[in-house]
Amino acid sequence: QVQLVESGGGLVQPGGSLRLSCAASGSVSSFYFMGWFRQAPGPGKQRELVAHITSDGITYYADSVKGRFTISRDNAKNTVYLQMNSLKPEDTAVYYCNTRSTTFGSTWGQGTQVTVSS
């Protein structure tokens, strides 16, 4: 069983930066997929993929965050990060960490709130 603990969310002004962390109880090197999703407030808002990184270090970013967000992983610390720069009000959402492995399947973190507002 894998447990994920997220941290780093908070309130930031537009143009500011935050770094989210997701610490896994298992060995990160066993995860072929580690990603961040977000769900904005409001009716009908679905959870969307923001970024992910494979075990080979290949990254993917949603068009809305390209050039502003960077995903990385530290296998020694069993942690995946999301560096978010040039934040916009539309980035406001609950951010969820997700990991996938052949052993444990898909696991979700509890979510961390990011609010971008002046």
C-alpha positions in Angstrom: 0.0 0.0 0.0 1.2 3.5 -0.8 0.4 6.6 1.1 1.0 10.1 -0.3 1.4 13.3 1.8 1.1 16.6 -0.1 2.3 20.0 1.1 3.2 23.4 -0.1 -0.2 24.9 -1.0 -1.4 28.2 0.1 -2.4 31.7 -0.8 -0.2 33.7 -3.3 -0.6 36.8 -5.3 -0.8 36.7 -9.1 2.7 36.4 -10.5 4.0 34.6 -7.5 5.4 31.1 -7.0 4.7 28.0 -5.0 6.3 24.6 -4.8 4.1 21.6 -4.1 5.6 18.4 -2.7 4.2 14.9 -2.6 6.0 12.4 -0.4 5.4 8.7 -1.0 5.7 6.0 1.6 6.9 3.6 -1.0 9.9 3.7 -3.2 9.4 6.4 -5.9 11.5 4.5 -8.3 8.8 1.8 -8.6 6.3 4.4 -9.9 6.1 4.5 -13.7 3.8 7.6 -13.4 3.8 10.4 -11.0 1.6 13.3 -11.7 -0.3 16.4 -10.4 -4.0 17.0 -11.1 -6.2 19.9 -10.1 -9.8 20.6 -9.6 -11.0 24.1 -9.7 -14.0 25.4 -7.6 -17.4 25.5 -9.1 -20.1 23.2 -10.5 -19.1 21.0 -13.3 -15.4 21.4 -12.9 -13.6 18.2 -13.5 -10.2 17.1 -12.2 -7.6 17.8 -14.9 -4.1 16.6 -15.4 -1.6 19.4 -14.9 1.7 17.6 -15.3 3.3 14.1 -15.0 6.7 12.5 -15.1 7.6 9.0 -16.0 10.2 6.7 -14.4 12.4 7.6 -17.4 12.1 11.3 -16.6 9.8 12.1 -19.5 7.5 15.0 -18.7 4.1 16.2 -19.9 2.4 19.5 -19.2 -1.0 20.8 -19.9 -1.0 23.6 -22.4 -2.3 26.0 -19.7 0.8 25.6 -17.6 3.6 25.1 -20.1 6.5 27.4 -19.5 5.3 28.2 -16.0 5.2 24.9 -14.1 8.0 22.3 -13.7 7.5 18.8 -12.4 10.4 16.8 -11.0 11.1 13.8 -8.9 13.7 12.9 -6.3 13.9 9.1 -6.0 16.2 9.3 -3.0 13.6 11.3 -1.1 10.6 9.4 -2.5 9.1 12.7 -3.5 7.7 14.4 -6.5 7.5 18.2 -6.8 5.6 20.8 -8.8 7.3 24.2 -9.1 4.7 26.7 -10.1 5.8 30.1 -11.3 3.9 33.1 -12.7 0.8 32.0 -11.0 -2.6 33.2 -12.3 -6.0 33.4 -10.7 -7.2 30.6 -13.0 -4.6 28.3 -11.4 -6.7 28.4 -8.2 -7.7 24.8 -7.4 -7.2 21.9 -5.2 -4.1 20.1 -6.4 -3.8 16.3 -6.1 -0.8 14.1 -6.4 -1.3 10.7 -8.2 1.1 7.8 -8.5 0.8 4.6 -10.5 2.8 1.4 -10.2 2.3 -2.1 -11.4 2.4 -3.3 -7.8 0.0 -0.8 -6.1 -2.1 0.6 -8.9 -3.2 4.2 -8.7 -3.0 6.2 -5.5 -4.2 9.7 -4.8 -3.1 12.2 -2.2 -5.5 14.1 0.0 -5.2 17.3 -2.0 -3.7 20.7 -1.2 -5.4 24.1 -1.8 -3.7 26.6 -4.0 -5.3 30.1 -4.1 -4.0 32.8 -6.4 -5.6 36.1 -5.5 -4.6 39.7 -4.8 
